[in-house]
Each structure stands twice: as C-alpha cells, then as structure tokens.
C-alpha cells in the first residue's frame, strides 16, 4: 500500500436545524493511500456525500460546524482560509460530482470550463491550455475533441458530460480524487464505460480515490478497501474481497443480502426493516442500527459502540456482530445472499 494521501481524524460535520446542530458525519477516522480506491458505501442519508463535501470544503459555513482534522499534505484543511483552500482544490484535490448537468455551467463552453482551473493553478499560455484541454478530452475517451471543445453542456449526452466533469477534475493532475456517485445518473452501458475509464485513469495517475456510492456492483468493480457508513458512523472497514466474502456487521450483511444473487437460490431477498432516521430524530446512544434489527437482544449491543479490529485491517463497530442472525433464519425462511 502506498503513502498516505489523506488522513481524517475524528471528523464531525454538524448541520444547523432550527438553531440546533446535529452531526451528519460523526467521529469518522479514515486514511486514503496513493494508488488506492477507498469506497464509502451505505443507504441515502448515511452521511456519504456529507463526508465527501467535508473533505473538500464545500459545505455552507453559515449552517455547518466542522470539528476534527482532515490532514492533507501536512495541513489540516478544516483550519485553512478559503483563499488557501482554493489553492488546493482543483489542483492537488479534484472532485467528480454525481450530476454533470448541475456541475457544469450551461452558459460556458466545455473548453472554457476545463481551462478554468488551469488559469488559476497552472498559469499556462492560452495555446498551452488549449493543447492540454484537447489532450484531456482525448484522455477521457472523447474522440472528436476539437468539436466538443467549443460545444455547450446541453449539446452533449449524459455520458459525454460526465467525461467532461472528469476532465475538469483531472485538469491539474491531482493526487486525490473524490468521486461522489459518478455513475448514478447514467444508463448501465455508460456506467460500465465510466468505471473502466476511472480504473484506467487511476492506474495512470497513481492517485488516491475516494469513491462515494450506494452501488455494490461499482464497489466490487472499482474498490480496494470499503468503509460502510450508517447514521454518520463507519460501522465496518475492510478490504473489498473481505467485505464480500466475510461481511461481519449486521448492516453490511443486510445490505449484501438485500440485493439479487447470480446463484440459483430460490430464497427471498432480505428486506432491511425501517429507514435511516433523520438527523434530529437519531438516537445517538448505543448501537445506531439496533432499532432495525429488533430481534437481537439489547444486551448483545455495546452501550458505547467502538470500532474493533477483529482481523488485521478489518474493523467492525459494536459487538452485536458476534451473535447476529437474520430474522428469517429464526422462522426457517430461506433468504437470498450475494456470493
């Protein structure tokens, strides 16, 4: 594993709701290494995107409180002024947003949007910026780069727009890429193309990638390590192969058991009870997943769950994983699992 690119320590991101602050990211610690893809997975509302935007500093400071450390190149990003942070964003750190239509400026050409970070960070001549932009468009798989350079976002397909967003993120050769649901708005064929492109670029650049997704198929295809988030906390952290072959936390096991399997299993899919609670309604005492597995006895949960390293590099929150079973198993109903 390469050098550490980013180290997050006890990060807490809280949003103001009716004058009170509630943590959407709650005491998260992670390391991202060079030449590594770390996937952050979980249902909508678990804090994945809030974590991504906290790293790159895109939350509205008027209604957000950030605590902890996000250490990048020897500095805590949470303590930097906006001017100093702007010197890092777009240059050393790039972001790929999930909806290219809202990420791109509809009033600016593709070429002008890709060259914008170069003007700020690289100070190249207009000719060199155009040359580099055309190279980037080719690099992300756009063959008619001269025509696309002068086009506007609405003239491109969804897949082409996402390639342009990736080109913008790569404009200054960042050492860290944050990809927030980069394939969500695309059809299956284009999703596969974008995933292949990201794997190819990651191999070329040797950069670290934080991949935010709810799609476990994307995780299996792209990730080296996986952090499973629930209710603002990391509940399991391990290598991607270990997560699929030996998931331990009840939430991880529930996620894997709720998606179709390619095995000829006639059992029914598992349905996870309930929903992720709203921030202001979340009970922050004890195991946060306990209300969704009520058949597990309260004394099998920790009163103050922490991450345990159960095997080298494999961390699980709360001891409830030791005695977890699916409710269907009690009634003898078969369930379908991902293998």
C-alpha positions, 0 to 999 in steps of 0.5 A: 500500500502506498503513502498516505494521501489523506488522513481524517481524524475524528471528523464531525460535520454538524448541520444547523436545524432550527438553531440546533446542530446535529452531526451528519458525519460523526467521529469518522477516522479514515486514511486514503493511500496513493494508488488506492480506491477507498469506497464509502458505501451505505443507504441515502442519508448515511452521511456519504456525500456529507463526508465527501463535501467535508473533505473538500470544503464545500459545505455552507459555513453559515449552517455547518460546524466542522470539528476534527482534522482532515490532514492533507499534505501536512495541513489540516484543511478544516483550519485553512482560509478559503483563499488557501483552500482554493489553492488546493482544490482543483489542483492537488484535490479534484472532485467528480460530482454525481450530476454533470448537468448541475456541475457544469455551467450551461452558459460556458463552453466545455473548453472554457470550463476545463481551462478554468482551473488551469488559469488559476493553478497552472498559469499556462499560455492560452495555446498551452491550455488549449493543447492540454484541454484537447489532450484531456478530452482525448484522455477521457475517451472523447474522440472528436475533441476539437468539436466538443471543445467549443460545444455547450453542456446541453449539446452533449449526452449524459455520458459525454458530460460526465467525461467532461466533469472528469476532465475538469477534475483531472485538469491539474493532475491531482493526487486525490480524487473524490468521486461522489456517485459518478455513475448514478445518473447514467444508463448501465452501458455508460456506467460500465464505460465510466468505471473502466475509464476511472480504473484506467485513469487511476492506474495512470495517475497513481492517485488516491480515490475516494469513491462515494456510492450506494452501488455494490456492483461499482464497489466490487468493480472499482474498490480496494478497501470499503468503509460502510457508513450508517447514521454518520458512523463507519460501522465496518472497514475492510478490504473489498474481497473481505467485505464480500466474502466475510461481511461481519456487521449486521448492516453490511450483511443486510445490505449484501443480502438485500440485493439479487444473487447470480446463484440459483437460490430460490430464497427471498431477498432480505428486506432491511426493516425501517429507514435511516432516521433523520438527523434530529430524530437519531438516537445517538446512544448505543448501537445506531442500527439496533432499532432495525434489527429488533430481534437481537437482544439489547444486551448483545449491543455495546452501550458505547459502540467502538470500532474493533479490529477483529482481523488485521485491517478489518474493523467492525463497530459494536459487538452485536456482530458476534451473535447476529442472525437474520430474522428469517433464519429464526422462522426457517425462511430461506433468504437470498445472499450475494456470493 
